[in-house]
Amino acid sequence: MIEPVALQDFFLTFFSAAMVILCGALYALLFAYARVRRRQRLMPLAYLAYLGLVASVLVLAMAANLFATGFWTFIVMLMLIGYLLAPHAIWHLCVGTHAHDHPDQESGPYQKQS
């Protein structure tokens, strides 16, 4: 069984959980904005936000004693990998779904310019 969060780690747990939400949202927003507006210079900022998410998740997992068992370590790592790949998958799904909306245009707003 996982030990509860120690009282002295409560603030660290609260702060790191808030940073997980903020960094995750920033990563998703920067990723989407860079793709929709074709601003590839913003993509490194999106990945920097993802690194902030990774750091926040690791701090949260340590403060909440999630690394005590291999099961929770696996769940934490699976979540990090999923959140890295999910925006890419969602982007490709949106491009594929909306490709038929503008058949008269050679490249729609979601397609790469050649």
C-alpha positions in Angstrom: 0.0 0.0 0.0 1.2 3.5 -0.8 2.1 5.7 2.2 0.1 8.9 2.4 1.8 12.2 1.6 3.7 13.5 4.6 2.5 16.8 6.0 5.7 18.6 5.3 5.4 17.5 1.6 1.8 18.7 1.2 2.8 22.1 -0.3 5.2 20.4 -2.7 2.5 18.0 -3.7 0.0 20.8 -4.2 2.4 23.0 -6.2 3.7 20.2 -8.4 0.1 19.0 -9.2 -0.7 22.6 -10.2 2.4 22.7 -12.4 1.4 19.5 -14.1 -1.9 21.1 -15.1 -0.3 24.3 -16.2 2.6 22.8 -18.1 0.4 20.2 -19.8 -2.1 22.9 -20.9 0.8 25.1 -22.1 2.3 22.2 -24.1 -1.0 21.4 -25.8 -1.8 25.1 -26.6 1.7 25.8 -28.0 1.7 22.6 -30.0 -1.8 23.3 -31.5 -1.0 27.0 -32.2 2.3 26.2 -33.8 0.6 23.7 -36.1 -2.5 25.7 -37.0 -0.7 29.0 -37.6 2.4 27.2 -39.1 4.7 28.8 -36.6 7.3 26.1 -36.3 9.5 28.4 -34.2 7.0 27.9 -31.4 7.5 24.1 -31.4 10.6 24.2 -29.2 8.6 26.2 -26.7 6.0 23.5 -26.7 8.6 20.9 -26.0 10.1 23.1 -23.3 6.6 23.1 -21.7 6.6 19.3 -22.0 9.9 19.2 -20.1 8.3 21.3 -17.4 5.5 18.7 -17.3 8.0 15.9 -17.0 9.8 17.6 -14.1 6.5 18.4 -12.4 5.3 14.8 -12.7 8.5 13.4 -11.3 8.4 15.8 -8.4 4.8 14.9 -7.8 5.4 11.2 -8.0 8.3 11.5 -5.5 6.3 13.6 -3.1 3.3 11.3 -3.3 5.5 8.2 -2.9 4.4 6.8 -6.2 7.9 5.3 -6.9 7.5 2.9 -4.0 6.2 0.2 -6.3 7.0 -0.7 -9.9 3.3 -0.6 -10.8 3.0 3.2 -10.1 6.4 3.9 -11.8 5.0 2.2 -14.9 1.8 4.2 -14.8 3.7 7.5 -14.4 6.0 6.7 -17.3 3.1 5.5 -19.5 1.3 8.8 -18.8 4.3 10.8 -19.8 4.7 8.9 -23.0 1.0 9.2 -23.8 1.0 12.9 -23.2 4.0 13.4 -25.5 2.4 11.4 -28.3 -1.3 12.4 -27.9 -1.1 15.8 -29.5 0.6 14.4 -32.6 -2.1 11.7 -32.9 -4.9 14.2 -32.4 -3.3 16.5 -35.0 -3.2 13.7 -37.6 -6.7 12.7 -36.8 -8.0 16.3 -37.3 -6.1 16.7 -40.5 -7.5 13.5 -41.8 -11.0 14.3 -40.7 -11.1 17.8 -42.2 -9.2 17.1 -45.4 -12.4 16.7 -47.4 -13.9 20.0 -46.1 -12.0 22.0 -48.8 -11.6 19.8 -51.9 -11.2 22.8 -54.2 -8.1 24.0 -52.3 -4.8 22.2 -52.8 -3.7 22.8 -49.2 -6.1 23.5 -46.5 -5.4 25.3 -43.2 -4.2 22.0 -41.6 -1.9 20.7 -44.3 1.7 21.3 -44.9 2.7 23.7 -47.6 5.1 22.2 -50.2 
